[in-house]
Structure formats: structure tokens, C-alpha cells
């Protein structure tokens, strides 16, 4: 996308971008699990049931953006608000689906235009000043005001996209790739009993509490639970809901477990706290994506938007129109098995602190 000029209040139509749209290509190749983009592109993976990968646009689309402004009495204020919205969209937004996981991220190929529409640097202070509108955020909706941001080093757009989604993947599902790891408590999200390739080396049990709490809820113990049935905590819910779950029913040798695992299902939530009135969806406050600098390069970024959920909201297992084993959203365990959660009052704190401590990323609050 090419953006060449700032907004002006002197015209009711402002052409922000112009370029001839190049040949756009739709692709539907299967994304395999070893693809670095697989964690973000799970709809583009063929299923064992024969479902084809979802179609998607190939990278490199150029398009024209035209705004027609119908200005009110305070044209300067209206224009300034639109300008700040565009600044935020260019940095942290995108086009199409799964933009919160970096799909459809935007870039400006024109050097002059980048000086108009991108911050002077990707320093936290520079970004905060560039996006500041001077308005107070509404806590009910995800907001940049008070959001937390961590940024990596400048590289190519594709490399930084893979880096950013790798952060989330490793925090939620990562294993020790250097040696076997079967301890009950540890710094990796999942155990690993073998470094072999293929089915024999697949990651082991999760150190997050959700799998064992689901086992308790259904009294289905394909494995002995590592945590007690109470207190109940669903810390991954704040990454977005619903969360679908499905347990393995065979061991690494391909034999069925002697005890059946819990049935497949999903976690859901109720913003009112009524377990008999579950809601359909909770949008993730976390964006992991590449963001562009004025020199044309990109940096991996993790942005946790500021949001206040209803205090009475609960999370549970969706079953027959209600929530089984409901617990307050955001409730944390006092003795978690996954050590990055230890002593943290929220999953947000755990993830953003993990990025700064383990990966030595620069970060702070906007």
C-alpha cells in the first residue's frame, strides 16, 4: 500500500494511497505443522477428515485507499481523530482475517510516505507520542491507552511475523527442544519425554491447568491428574474464547489408552456470571505481528490492549447450553506447574514479563 500525503481539512475527498493493484494470487496450499506460520494459519491446514485448506491471498497485495470525509463544524478535530486512527491501523492493524495473529499486516513501500504515516522510531516513547490522541479510553473496549508493548529487532517482514507468532506459540505450547523434560513443574508449557522425530517425539503433557481440570470435570482420567480439582482456574481464556480442546486417545506406539480421555469440547464464558447464559466469543486483547519502521524494515511486536472485563464474568466448559466448572475469568492458581505463571496476578503479566525476562525484549506501557 502506498500512502503519499497527510490528511487535509480543505477537501471532502482525500486520496491517502494510490497504486495500480498488482496481480493478486489466491493460494490454498496446505500449511504443515513444521511451517513457522502454522500457528497463525491453522485454517490453512488440511484436516484428517478431508477438509481442504482455506484459501488466502498471497503476500504482496497493493491497493488504493480513498477516504471521503464529511466534515462537521469542528473539521480539524474530526480530521485529527481519523488521522490517529489511520496511524494505529498502519502500525497494528491489517486487512482480512486473523489480523491479531499478524495476517494481512500492512507496509508502506514509499520512503516519503513512511515519514508521514509512521513514527520517527519504534522506541516505546516515540510510538506512544505518535498514537496519542489526548482522549481517555473507554475501559470496556480494548484500547491502546494503557496497552503493553514488547518489540524485537529490525528484520524482514516475514521473519518478524514468524518471530512474533513464535512467542505466543512457545508460551502456550512450547517444549524443551534441547533435552528431555518430564518434571511435573517446569519453565516450558509442555513436558517432553523424547527428542525422537515423528509420533514418538511429540510433546507430552501440558503444565497449564486446563487439561487436568477438564479431566476432573468429566471424571475421565486417561492420565492421573497432576493438580487437584479445586481451585478452578482457566488462565488461557484471556487469550480469546472459545478455546476448542481435544485429547489424544492413543499413546506414542499407536495403542489406545486403557482409560478413555475426556470428550472433545470447548471453553466459553459468560460476561454476566450466569453459567446458564454463555456468550459466543471473547476477542483476544493480544496482537502478535510485524510492525514497520520508517527505514522500511520491520520488527516483531506483541501488543496487549488495555481492557477491563466485567468483574462477574466466568469461564467454563460449554455443555448443553451452560458452563460446567465455572470460575472467575482471570483467576490464577497459587501453585501452578508452569513456572512463568508463579506469583503472577494475571496471564497478561505472566506473558509480557516472560517476553522481557526470557527473550530480553524491550517493553513497557503506552
ROVEX-422388 format. One record per residue (C-alpha): residue in three letters; x, y, z. Coordinates in nm, 3 decimals. Layout:
   code        xx        yy        zz
    ALA         X         Y         Z
...
//
This chain:
   code        xx        yy        zz
    UNK     0.000     0.000     0.000
    UNK     0.132     0.346    -0.091
    UNK     0.035     0.644     0.126
    UNK     0.172     0.972    -0.003
    UNK     0.001     1.261     0.170
    UNK    -0.133     1.368     0.509
    UNK    -0.498     1.437     0.567
    UNK    -0.625     1.786     0.492
    UNK    -0.939     1.966     0.604
    UNK    -0.960     2.162     0.277
    UNK    -1.116     1.883     0.071
    UNK    -1.405     1.647     0.122
    UNK    -1.210     1.372    -0.053
    UNK    -0.855     1.277     0.036
    UNK    -0.668     1.012    -0.158
    UNK    -0.441     0.855     0.100
    UNK    -0.293     0.593    -0.122
    UNK    -0.256     0.525    -0.486
    UNK    -0.102     0.241    -0.675
    UNK    -0.206     0.013    -0.951
    UNK    -0.309    -0.310    -0.785
    UNK    -0.065    -0.574    -0.899
    UNK    -0.163    -0.924    -0.990
    UNK    -0.316    -1.078    -0.679
    UNK    -0.293    -1.451    -0.636
    UNK    -0.518    -1.675    -0.428
    UNK    -0.341    -1.976    -0.281
    UNK    -0.472    -2.279    -0.096
    UNK    -0.160    -2.485    -0.038
    UNK    -0.165    -2.692     0.277
    UNK     0.030    -2.544     0.569
    UNK     0.215    -2.821     0.752
    UNK     0.289    -2.820     1.124
    UNK     0.660    -2.755     1.066
    UNK     0.582    -2.432     0.880
    UNK     0.680    -2.134     1.102
    UNK     0.346    -1.971     1.016
    UNK     0.139    -2.278     1.107
    UNK     0.035    -2.147     1.448
    UNK    -0.131    -1.844     1.288
    UNK    -0.258    -2.022     0.977
    UNK    -0.436    -2.319     1.130
    UNK    -0.741    -2.264     0.899
    UNK    -0.500    -2.327     0.610
    UNK    -0.419    -2.679     0.730
    UNK    -0.591    -2.975     0.569
    UNK    -0.772    -3.196     0.819
    UNK    -0.765    -3.572     0.865
    UNK    -1.137    -3.568     0.778
    UNK    -1.053    -3.447     0.426
    UNK    -1.135    -3.077     0.473
    UNK    -0.931    -2.865     0.231
    UNK    -0.711    -2.573     0.341
    UNK    -0.880    -2.233     0.347
    UNK    -0.799    -2.006     0.054
    UNK    -0.589    -1.697     0.124
    UNK    -0.425    -1.413    -0.064
    UNK    -0.055    -1.442    -0.141
    UNK     0.162    -1.172     0.022
    UNK     0.240    -0.853    -0.168
    UNK    -0.103    -0.710    -0.248
    UNK    -0.106    -0.336    -0.325
    UNK    -0.425    -0.137    -0.304
    UNK    -0.563     0.215    -0.310
    UNK    -0.725     0.365    -0.002
    UNK    -0.959     0.662    -0.052
    UNK    -1.136     0.846     0.228
    UNK    -1.431     1.074     0.159
    UNK    -1.467     1.300     0.460
    UNK    -1.800     1.454     0.551
    UNK    -1.673     1.715     0.792
    UNK    -1.875     1.867     1.071
    UNK    -1.844     2.203     1.240
    UNK    -1.514     2.105     1.403
    UNK    -1.335     1.982     1.091
    UNK    -0.990     1.999     1.247
    UNK    -1.089     1.770     1.537
    UNK    -1.262     1.524     1.306
    UNK    -0.961     1.510     1.076
    UNK    -0.720     1.465     1.367
    UNK    -0.922     1.171     1.503
    UNK    -0.924     0.999     1.164
    UNK    -0.552     1.062     1.125
    UNK    -0.474     0.896     1.460
    UNK    -0.696     0.603     1.369
    UNK    -0.503     0.554     1.046
    UNK    -0.171     0.573     1.229
    UNK    -0.282     0.297     1.465
    UNK    -0.420     0.085     1.181
    UNK    -0.099     0.111     0.980
    UNK     0.112     0.000     1.277
    UNK    -0.104    -0.259     1.446
    UNK    -0.393    -0.335     1.212
    UNK    -0.435    -0.524     0.887
    UNK    -0.679    -0.647     0.625
    UNK    -0.864    -0.977     0.613
    UNK    -0.894    -1.238     0.888
    UNK    -0.665    -1.326     1.179
    UNK    -0.501    -0.984     1.182
    UNK    -0.438    -1.021     1.558
    UNK    -0.201    -1.303     1.465
    UNK    -0.021    -1.093     1.203
    UNK    -0.212    -1.198     0.891
    UNK    -0.277    -0.913     0.647
    UNK    -0.021    -0.683     0.815
    UNK     0.039    -0.355     0.635
    UNK     0.352    -0.192     0.496
    UNK     0.429     0.131     0.310
    UNK     0.684     0.088     0.028
    UNK     0.725     0.462    -0.039
    UNK     1.001     0.620     0.175
    UNK     0.849     0.968     0.176
    UNK     0.511     0.835     0.278
    UNK     0.665     0.643     0.567
    UNK     0.788     0.972     0.717
    UNK     0.428     1.098     0.712
    UNK     0.246     0.793     0.844
    UNK     0.491     0.607     1.069
    UNK     0.653     0.715     1.398
    UNK     1.008     0.852     1.398
    UNK     1.132     0.532     1.562
    UNK     0.995     0.213     1.715
    UNK     1.101     0.330     2.058
    UNK     0.816     0.290     2.308
    UNK     0.805     0.662     2.383
    UNK     0.801     0.758     2.015
    UNK     0.516     0.517     1.942
    UNK     0.316     0.640     2.240
    UNK     0.354     1.004     2.137
    UNK     0.271     0.923     1.773
    UNK    -0.054     0.749     1.862
    UNK    -0.164     0.972     2.149
    UNK    -0.499     1.138     2.084
    UNK    -0.533     1.309     2.421
    UNK    -0.860     1.127     2.484
    UNK    -0.949     0.899     2.776
    UNK    -1.004     0.538     2.677
    UNK    -1.328     0.353     2.746
    UNK    -1.220     0.062     2.966
    UNK    -1.495    -0.166     2.831
    UNK    -1.333    -0.179     2.486
    UNK    -0.976    -0.282     2.401
    UNK    -0.766     0.031     2.388
    UNK    -0.414     0.148     2.301
    UNK    -0.422     0.382     2.600
    UNK    -0.256     0.181     2.876
    UNK    -0.169    -0.107     2.642
    UNK     0.155    -0.301     2.695
    UNK     0.401    -0.347     2.411
    UNK     0.715    -0.556     2.356
    UNK     0.927    -0.514     2.042
    UNK     1.202    -0.723     1.883
    UNK     1.487    -0.633     1.648
    UNK     1.452    -0.495     1.293
    UNK     1.447    -0.757     1.017
    UNK     1.231    -0.857     0.721
    UNK     0.851    -0.861     0.742
    UNK     0.820    -1.239     0.707
    UNK     1.097    -1.315     0.958
    UNK     0.949    -1.085     1.219
    UNK     0.599    -1.225     1.166
    UNK     0.729    -1.576     1.228
    UNK     0.917    -1.447     1.533
    UNK     0.610    -1.281     1.684
    UNK     0.374    -1.576     1.644
    UNK     0.653    -1.799     1.775
    UNK     0.646    -1.607     2.103
    UNK     0.280    -1.691     2.159
    UNK     0.320    -2.049     2.038
    UNK     0.611    -2.115     2.272
    UNK     0.441    -1.957     2.572
    UNK     0.124    -2.162     2.522
    UNK     0.267    -2.488     2.386
    UNK     0.647    -2.477     2.394
    UNK     0.875    -2.763     2.498
    UNK     1.241    -2.805     2.578
    UNK     1.400    -2.889     2.242
    UNK     1.749    -2.942     2.387
    UNK     1.682    -3.230     2.624
    UNK     1.405    -3.446     2.766
    UNK     1.185    -3.283     3.026
    UNK     0.943    -3.489     3.235
    UNK     0.936    -3.298     3.563
    UNK     0.592    -3.208     3.695
    UNK     0.687    -2.841     3.740
    UNK     0.894    -2.652     3.485
    UNK     0.956    -2.340     3.273
    UNK     0.818    -2.492     2.949
    UNK     0.447    -2.518     2.873
    UNK     0.463    -2.890     2.792
    UNK     0.670    -3.186     2.902
    UNK     0.882    -3.379     2.655
    UNK     0.974    -3.739     2.721
    UNK     1.165    -3.796     2.398
    UNK     1.351    -3.592     2.137
    UNK     1.280    -3.851     1.867
    UNK     1.118    -3.744     1.541
    UNK     0.761    -3.817     1.446
    UNK     0.490    -3.951     1.675
    UNK     0.742    -4.089     1.925
    UNK     0.879    -3.742     1.990
    UNK     0.557    -3.546     2.010
    UNK     0.526    -3.307     2.306
    UNK     0.393    -3.452     2.630
    UNK     0.152    -3.333     2.895
    UNK     0.070    -2.968     2.938
    UNK     0.173    -2.781     3.252
    UNK    -0.121    -2.542     3.208
    UNK    -0.410    -2.631     3.444
    UNK    -0.687    -2.660     3.183
    UNK    -0.630    -3.024     3.071
    UNK    -0.638    -3.167     3.424
    UNK    -0.936    -2.952     3.523
    UNK    -1.123    -3.085     3.220
    UNK    -1.031    -3.440     3.330
    UNK    -1.172    -3.364     3.675
    UNK    -1.490    -3.211     3.528
    UNK    -1.566    -3.523     3.322
    UNK    -1.412    -3.772     3.568
    UNK    -1.221    -3.906     3.267
    UNK    -0.863    -3.988     3.362
    UNK    -0.665    -4.110     3.064
    UNK    -0.373    -3.987     3.280
    UNK    -0.358    -3.923     3.652
    UNK    -0.425    -3.556     3.722
    UNK    -0.123    -3.354     3.835
    UNK    -0.329    -3.083     4.006
    UNK    -0.632    -3.105     4.239
    UNK    -0.988    -3.042     4.122
    UNK    -1.000    -2.715     4.319
    UNK    -0.941    -2.429     4.291
    UNK    -1.053    -2.394     3.930
    UNK    -0.854    -2.165     3.702
    UNK    -0.872    -2.116     3.324
    UNK    -0.577    -1.878     3.265
    UNK    -0.560    -1.923     2.887
    UNK    -0.916    -1.793     2.847
    UNK    -0.795    -1.433     2.836
    UNK    -0.611    -1.510     2.508
    UNK    -0.958    -1.531     2.349
    UNK    -1.261    -1.759     2.351
    UNK    -1.389    -2.008     2.261
    UNK    -1.094    -2.245     2.304
    UNK    -1.151    -2.585     2.149
    UNK    -0.992    -2.890     2.311
    UNK    -0.941    -3.248     2.200
    UNK    -0.737    -3.508     2.387
    UNK    -0.513    -3.774     2.238
    UNK    -0.667    -4.122     2.270
    UNK    -0.356    -4.321     2.170
    UNK    -0.006    -4.350     2.313
    UNK     0.314    -4.295     2.115
    UNK     0.306    -4.655     1.995
    UNK    -0.042    -4.609     1.848
    UNK    -0.223    -4.810     2.115
    UNK    -0.545    -4.681     2.274
    UNK    -0.518    -4.568     2.634
    UNK    -0.675    -4.809     2.881
    UNK    -0.887    -4.525     3.020
    UNK    -1.080    -4.302     2.781
    UNK    -0.990    -3.930     2.776
    UNK    -1.248    -3.652     2.813
    UNK    -1.469    -3.586     2.514
    UNK    -1.381    -3.302     2.278
    UNK    -1.537    -2.966     2.354
    UNK    -1.461    -2.602     2.413
    UNK    -1.422    -2.341     2.684
    UNK    -1.661    -2.049     2.681
    UNK    -1.755    -1.758     2.903
    UNK    -2.046    -1.565     3.046
    UNK    -1.994    -1.188     3.087
    UNK    -2.287    -1.171     3.332
    UNK    -2.160    -1.452     3.554
    UNK    -2.464    -1.666     3.479
    UNK    -2.333    -2.012     3.377
    UNK    -2.665    -2.081     3.204
    UNK    -2.619    -1.786     2.967
    UNK    -2.284    -1.839     2.792
    UNK    -2.165    -1.591     2.531
    UNK    -2.035    -1.682     2.188
    UNK    -1.697    -1.513     2.170
    UNK    -1.435    -1.316     2.360
    UNK    -1.189    -1.132     2.137
    UNK    -0.822    -1.166     2.221
    UNK    -0.660    -0.849     2.358
    UNK    -0.322    -0.971     2.228
    UNK    -0.178    -0.880     1.889
    UNK     0.141    -1.053     1.768
    UNK     0.260    -0.920     1.433
    UNK     0.529    -0.735     1.238
    UNK     0.525    -0.354     1.255
    UNK     0.709    -0.130     1.010
    UNK     0.977     0.129     1.085
    UNK     1.049     0.440     0.877
    UNK     1.355     0.275     0.720
    UNK     1.129     0.012     0.564
    UNK     1.230    -0.278     0.787
    UNK     1.001    -0.449     1.036
    UNK     1.010    -0.556     1.400
    UNK     0.821    -0.831     1.576
    UNK     0.571    -0.688     1.823
    UNK     0.342    -0.816     2.097
    UNK     0.072    -0.565     2.191
    UNK    -0.161    -0.641     2.483
    UNK    -0.450    -0.397     2.457
    UNK    -0.588    -0.241     2.773
    UNK    -0.928    -0.388     2.860
    UNK    -1.142    -0.430     3.171
    UNK    -1.377    -0.728     3.169
    UNK    -1.687    -0.745     3.391
    UNK    -1.592    -0.850     3.744
    UNK    -1.873    -1.106     3.748
    UNK    -1.761    -1.277     3.424
    UNK    -1.690    -1.651     3.445
    UNK    -1.524    -1.913     3.223
    UNK    -1.617    -2.280     3.199
    UNK    -1.666    -2.583     2.977
    UNK    -1.955    -2.536     2.738
    UNK    -2.202    -2.822     2.777
    UNK    -2.570    -2.833     2.680
    UNK    -2.621    -2.458     2.680
    UNK    -2.442    -2.388     3.009
    UNK    -2.092    -2.372     3.156
    UNK    -1.956    -2.661     3.359
    UNK    -1.693    -2.590     3.628
    UNK    -1.724    -2.209     3.602
    UNK    -1.456    -1.987     3.757
    UNK    -1.397    -1.611     3.756
    UNK    -1.223    -1.503     3.439
    UNK    -0.859    -1.419     3.508
    UNK    -0.842    -1.625     3.828
    UNK    -0.489    -1.764     3.876
    UNK    -0.356    -2.064     4.067
    UNK    -0.132    -2.003     4.366
    UNK     0.087    -2.306     4.285
    UNK     0.098    -2.350     3.907
    UNK     0.302    -2.621     3.733
    UNK     0.408    -2.381     3.455
    UNK     0.659    -2.163     3.639
    UNK     0.616    -1.840     3.433
    UNK     0.271    -1.819     3.599
    UNK     0.418    -1.836     3.951
    UNK     0.344    -1.527     4.157
    UNK     0.157    -1.355     3.872
    UNK    -0.182    -1.196     3.924
    UNK    -0.282    -1.226     3.557
    UNK    -0.195    -1.413     3.239
    UNK    -0.115    -1.074     3.085
    UNK     0.156    -1.013     3.345
    UNK     0.290    -1.365     3.300
    UNK     0.319    -1.338     2.920
    UNK     0.456    -0.985     2.896
    UNK     0.706    -1.044     3.177
    UNK     0.811    -1.373     3.012
    UNK     0.889    -1.184     2.691
    UNK     1.107    -0.932     2.872
    UNK     1.280    -1.180     3.102
    UNK     1.330    -1.485     2.879
    UNK     1.370    -1.313     2.543
    UNK     1.520    -0.987     2.674
    UNK     1.278    -0.775     2.475
    UNK     1.226    -0.404     2.519
    UNK     0.880    -0.334     2.655
    UNK     0.655    -0.111     2.858
    UNK     0.317     0.063     2.873
    UNK     0.187     0.304     2.608
//
